Amino acid sequence: MGQVTLRGIGKRYGSTEVIRGIDLEVQDGEFMVFVGPSGCGKSTTLRMIAGLESITAGELLIDGKVVNTLHPAARGTAMVFQSYALYPHMTVAENMGFALRMAGIGAAERARQVGRAAEILRITELLARFPRELSGGQRQRVAIGRAIVRKPSVFLFDEPLSNLDAALRVDMRIELTRLHADLGTTMIYVTHDQVEAMTMGDRIAIFHEGRLAQVGAPLDLYHRPANTFVAGFLGAPRINLIDCPSAHHALWQQWLQCQADRPSAGRAAPSRLGVRPEHLQVVPVGSGVPATVVMAEHLGDCSILHVQVAGIAGLFNLKSVRDSGTFAAGTLIGIAADAASVLAFDADGRRLA
């Protein structure tokens, strides 16, 4: 079992409130990702689950038992930190088996459990090495193995891939996803990287200023964000937003034309529209909204154009543009939106259904 329940969880440091009434249910065996910008409260919440931070308000339950004041070692959780924190004078096997040794487990049983964890992580050949003889990815596997041998009900990961290079991060994302499938244990994973959140989590909890902005499956959050914060946080490049003062703009008119064929009863008028970069395309000048190319980024599999649209503040982003190499800075182009994919928001930033 590994069900984690947060009921009105709050955290204060003196008069400063950093976590403001978190309600969340993490199901047994689920891979839940906490994501959000720096300072939003995601790591603090994880540390409260681990017992490394006291809880100011609310109840924390693990498998139905209130654990607010329970010692971290008695909660059935194991945490993997951003820092590997391996003992340099111990071998990989000794590092992984250290917690078992402290628990009084015999040498033969320690060796068996460490060997099993090493097989799962595919690091059996490293057991006799010291941390200084390992790469960053290998050290992170050892840190994960140290958690596995404890056989916890819940794994807690606090930005464990932040110290790795880009290619190794991709490999480790795959490894962690495979590990979750093999073990079937509840995992709660904290990251500021939306790509990690979108590719690894069964569900994502997006934090914003100490609160939950939205919780749901990755693609549900991407296509149906609750508000402009969620819409702007998920997606790279960021979503393009058109404010109400531009209601006369051609892009707004395209959206209105699309809405004309839909039932309008009870639907509020939007104050803002959101268009994701992949829902914009380049069209011949004169048949779309005029825009001027500011910069083109060529990524190999796709290209991104940053353009200035008359009447709209800031730059618009277009993704997966064909033949974008022909668009030098200053080139005048036409752009058109897939009006059916445009998101609408009210004056408070909430998405309109």
Beta strands, then each sheet from edge to edge (+ up, - down):
strand 1: 4-13
strand 2: 16-26
strand 3: 31-35
strand 4: 57-62
strand 5: 65-66
strand 6: 77-80
strand 7: 154-158
strand 8: 186-191
strand 9: 203-208
strand 10: 211-216
strand 11: 240-243
strand 12: 272-275
strand 13: 280-283
strand 14: 289-298
strand 15: 303-309
strand 16: 315-319
strand 17: 332-337
strand 18: 343-345
sheet 1: 2+ 1- 4+ 5-
sheet 2: 6+ 7+ 8+ 3+ 9+ 10-
sheet 3: 11+ 12- 18+
sheet 4: 13+ 17- 14+ 15- 16+
end
